[in-house]
Amino acid sequence: AETLRMLGEVGRDITANLEASAVFAAMQGHVEKLLNAPPYLAIFRAFAGSDMLELACGWQDGQSLPVEKIALDDPQHPVARAARDWQEIAIAEEGEAVPGKILSALYVPLIIDQRPLGVMAISSHQARAFGEREQLIFRTLCGYAAIALDNANAYQRLQQVQSKLVAQEKKIISQEKMAALGGLVAGVAHELNTPLGNALMMANSLQDDIDDLGLKLGSASMQKSDLVRFLEHAQEASNTINQGLNTAVKLVNSFRQVAVDRSSEERRVFDLQQVCADAVATMADQISMAGHTIEVEIPKLLSLNSYPKPLAQVLTQLISNCLTHAFTGRSHGKMMLEARQESSGRVLVSLADNGIGLSETDLKRIFDPFFKVNPEHSGTGLGLSICSNIVSSVLNGHISANSTLGQGTTISFEIPLTAPEPRA
């Protein structure tokens, strides 16, 4: 259990990287730490449409290895065999340790969703250097490496697509928006792969334990201590799997809100005061239970020809965000929801609180995807990013924030009284 917890921390470190070079560097450090610095470590990458495996990175006795290519159909080379057959290969020969002579080696294919990404290999001059525990650790590291490399590949492809789109449509879409989109999609890919990867690792580990327990039960060698250990590990695995899947579900639901489509929403004439009152009413119980209050000052007979449902979603998200973050460690917090019509045919809506406020650094990033003022918070970090996306892409407006640390925060958005028709 302690090893699995340690590997979970390692996995988060490895999969936090979106650049292949950073993944390789992280892998080297953890392999050296967990497997007593084997003299040889190499990662070979497979590329779609190619019949060659290429050494992406490698170290031998502390020195970087030169570029090497291996034919995928090589019948003898263990790297080619592991990649071609999708099978782990272990070499364990007897003999005295001699520099340059390989007595122990492991070759593990890197596979994601039935897609081969390459092979990871380690070797040692020592006989029987990699026992069952070392094989389990290396196999798990390879699983994390596959997730991280897949993220890096997706991020690289996304950057390439992003560059083409910017070149083709820079008169329509700014490079800043495209960069934000790239960061959002890459962030979602990373945030999903990490909990799902942890859940998959635990599920595989639990399956191994089930198989082992079945063998002991069949041979009548099972003891009470075996069952106790199995139940302890099963409980831990169940908790990790549930946590990972729940996190993934939250991220998917949040991402669906980020990707809101204006054409799917109902456009109509509505009274702003009524929409605001309805949004506040849906949050009234949460506000009351938290011990806070909200006041609403919206002019009467202020009509908009726009999208009321997305507008209400922005309001409820802003209130929810305020309840979660603004009043940490405080009671009897106050919020004020106001609106006023501008002379330019637009309306300014603002939500102010007397909470803990934000630092200048945090204030600059609160609309960034996945940004959390408190990294320990269980949320997705997409709430205000969703609001920003709805205001700009659906309501055709602009959102901003002002805050002073210790004195509260005001988030305002300005939208037209009549939203433009969506482009075909």
N, C-alpha and C positions, 0 to 999 in steps of 0.2 A: 504493500500500500504506500509506503514511504517513497519507493522508487517511482511509482505511478504519479504521485503528487509532484515529485521533482521533475518528471518528464512533462507534466502538464505545464509547469513554469517554463521549461525549455521550449516547449511547443509554442507558447505565446510569444516568446522572444524571436524564434525563427520565423514564424508566420507574420510577424509585425513588419517585415521588410517587403517592399515592392520592387526592389532592384535585385537582379540576379547576383551581382557582385556582393551585395550585403548579405544575401542568403548564404552564399558560399563561405564568407568570412565567419558568420554566426555558426554554421555547421562545423567548421574547423575547430573553433573554440570549444564547442560542446562535446565533440567527439574526443578531443584530447583530454577533456576533463572527466568524461564519463567512462572512457575505455582505456585509460592509462596511456594516452599518447601513442597510438600505434604508429610505426614508422612510415606507413604508406596510407594515404587517403586520396581518393579520386572520385570525381563526379563526371560522368559522361552523359552528354545530352543527345537526344534523338530529335530530328526535325522532320516535319511532315513532308513527304515526297522524296526524302533522301534515303539512300541505302547505306549511309555511313553513320557511325557514332563518333562524336567529336569530344575530346577532353575539354570540359569547360573550366575546370580548376583541379589542381592536384598538388600534393606535397609529399615528398619523400625525405625522411630524415631532416626535416625542417627546411628543405629547399623546394621551391616551386618547380613543377614538372613542365617540360616543353610541350607545345601543341602536338597532339597525337590524334590520328583518325583510325578507326577500326571498321572494317567492312562488316555489315550486319549479317552477311551470310558466311562469315568465317566459321568453319565447323569446329575449330579447336579453342579459340580464344574464349575464356569464361565470361568476359564482358558481353561479347556478341551472343553467346548461348543464353545468358540470363535475360538479355533484351529480347531475343528472338522467341524464346520459349516462355517468357513471363514466369520464370522459376528462379527461386533463390538457389545459389550454388555456394556450398561450403567446402573448403579444402582444409583437411587436418592430417598432416603427416608427422610421423615420429622422427626423432633425430635431435642432435645437438644444435643449439643456436649458432648459426654461422652468418655473418654479415653478407647481405646480398642474396641469401637463400630463403625462399618463402616456404614456411612450414604451416602457417595458418592464414586463411583468407576467407572473406565473405563478400559475395556479389549479390546485391539485392536490386531488382528492377523497381523503378519509380513509375507508378501507374496511378492515374486519376480517371475515374469514370470510363474504364476500359480504353484509355488512351495512354500509350507508353510515352514517358517523358525522358527516359534515360536509365542509367544504372549508377549505383553508388557502391564503391568498393573500398575495403580496408584489408590490410594484410600485416603479418608480423613474422619476425624471424624466430619467434618462440613456438615450440610445439604446444598444441592445445591451448592457444591463447584466448580463444573465444568459446566460452562455455555457453550453457543454456541462457544464463542471465545476460551475458554480453550480446548474444544473438537477439534476445528480446529487446534490449535497449537499442541496438543498431537498427533493428527492423522498425521500431517506433520512430527513431530519428529519420529513417528513410521516408516513413509516412508523412512526417512533418515537412521534410524537404520537398516531397512531391506536391503538397499543398502550396508551399511557398513559391516553388518554381512555376506552378500553374498560375498563381496570382501574378507573378512577375511577367509571364508570357502574356496574360490577359492585359496587364497594364501596358506592356510594350505595344501590343496590337491597338489598344485604345489610344495611345499616344499617336500612333501612325494614322489611324482614322481621324483623330482630332486634327492633326496637322493638315490633312487633305481637306477636311470640311472648312477649316479656317481659311485656307487658300482659295477655296471655291466660293465661299459665302461671306467673306469678311465685310462686304457691303451691307449684309443683312444682320449678321450676328457678330458681336465683338469677340475678340480673342479671349477676353476675360471670362465671358460666359461659357465659352467652350472649355476653357481650363477648369472652371468650376464643375462643369458637367463631367469632365474626365475624372476629376478628383472624387466626385460623388459616386460614380459607377465603380471605380477602383476601390473606394472605401467600402461600398456595399459588398463587393466580392470578397474583400479581406474579412470584413466583420462577419459575413456568413460562413466562410470557410473555416474560421477558427473554432466557433462552437460546434459546427458540424463535424470537423475533424476530431475534436476532443471526444464527442459522442461516439463517433465511429471507432476510435481507438479503444474506448472503454467497452463498446459492444463486442469487438473482436477479442479483447482480453477476457471478457466474461464468457464468451463462447469457448475459449481455451480452457477456462476453469471448469465449465460444464462438461466438456469432453474428458478432462482429467478425472473429475469426480465420477463420471460414468464408468470409466475404466476401473477405478478402485472399487466401485460398487459391484461391478461384474466379477471381479476377481476376489471378492469377499475380503479385501484388505483395508476397507475404509474404516477409519477411526473417528471418534467423536471430535477430535481436534481438527480433522480434515473438514468436517461439516461446519464447524464453527468458523474456520478461516474462510470457507467458501461463502457463508452467509455474510460475513463482514465485508468481503470484497464485493459481493453482489449488491449489498446495500449502498456501498460507495459508488459502484458503477452506475446503479440506478439513479442516484442523486446527480451524478455528472451528466448522464444522458438526458435526464429531464431538464436540467439547467441549460444544457446546450440547445436542446430543441425549443424550449420556451424562448430563449434569446433569439433564435433564428426566426421564430414566428413573429415576435415583436418587430424585428428588423424588416421582414417582408411586408407586414402591415404598414409600417412607417414609410417604406419605399413606395408602396402603392399610392400613398398620399402625396409623396413628393412628385410622382409622375402623373399628377392630375391633368385631365384632358378637358379643356374648355368646351369642346363640342358635346361632351356627355352631360353637361350641366344645363339646367333650365334657366334661360334668360327671361326676365320679366320685369315689369314695373312693380316696385315694392316700397313700403314705408320704412325708412331707416330706423326710426324709433322702435317700431314693432319688432324688427329683426334683432336689434340689440337687446330688447327686453326678453325675447324668447331665448337668446343665447345665454343671458345672465340667469334666467330661470332654470335652464338645464344644469347650471353649476351651483345653484343656490344651496343645495344640501351639502355639497363639499365645502363651500365657503363657510357655512354655519358650523359644521362639525369641526372645522379647523380653528374656529374661534375668531374669524376675521369678518370684515364687512366690505360691501361695495356700494358705491353711489353711482347713479346714472343720470347724466344731463345731456339729453339729445333733443334738438329742436323738433317741434311738432310739424307735421305735414312736409317733411323733407323727403321727397321722392327720388328714387334712383331707378334707372333702367339698366340693370346689370344682373349679377348672378348672386342671389341671396344665400344659397347653400354654402358656396365657398366662403362668402363673407362671414357667415355664422361660424364656420369651421375655424377661421382665423381668430375670431373673438374668443371662442371657447378654448382654443389652444393657448392664447395669450393669458387668459385667466388661469388656466391649469398650470402654465409655466410659472406664473406669479405665485400661486399657492405652493408650488414645489420648491422654488428657489429663493423668492424674495424675503420670506419671513422665517428663514432658518434660525432657530433659537429665539424667536420673538412670538409674542401673543398680541391679540387685538390689533392685527394689521389692518390697514385701510387701503382700499383701491378706489379709483375714480375713473369711470368710463365717460368720455366726452366726445362731442362731435360739433363741428361748425362748418358752414358752407363758405367756400372761398369765392372771391370775385371772378376767378378764372373758370368757373363752371366745374369746380371740383369740390370735394368734401374732405376734411381732415378729421380722422378718428384717432383718439389717443387713449391709452390705458396707463394711468400713473399709480405708483404704490409708494408707501413710506417705509419700504423694507431696507435690507442691508446694503443695497446698491452694488455697483460693479467697479472694478479697477479699470483704468484706461486700457490696459492690455486686453482684459477680457471683453471690454465693450467693443473693441475692434473686431472680435472674432465670433460674437454671439450668433450671427446668422450663418456661420460656416457649418457645413454638414459634419456631424459627429463631434462637434465641439461641446465639451461639458465644463462648466465652471468648477464643478466638483467631480473629478475623475472617478470617485468611488460611488457616485450615484448610479442606480440601476437602470436609468433611462437610456434611450438610444442616442441622444444628442442630436435628434433630427427635428425637434418641435419647432424651433424658430426658423430653421431652414425651410420647413414645409410652409410656414407662414409667409416667408419671403418669396417663395416660389409661386404661391397662390396669388399674392398681391401683385407681383410683376407679370406673371404669364396669363392669369385669368382675369383679374380685375383691372389690369393695365395701369397699375399704380406704382408707388414707391414706398418702402418702409424704412424707418430709421429708429435709432435709440439714443437716449441721453440718460446719463446716470452720474451720480456722485457717490463715492464709496461712503457707506454709512447713512446716506440721506435719501435713498430710494431710486427708482428707475421709471422712466417714461418711454413707452414704445408707441410710435405714431406711424400711421400710414395714410397717404393721400391718394384718392382714387377719383376718376371722373364720374360726374352724375350720370352720364350716358356712356357705357362701355362700348368701345368700337366692335364692329362685327369681326368674328374670327376669320382669318385668311383661309382660303380654300387650300 
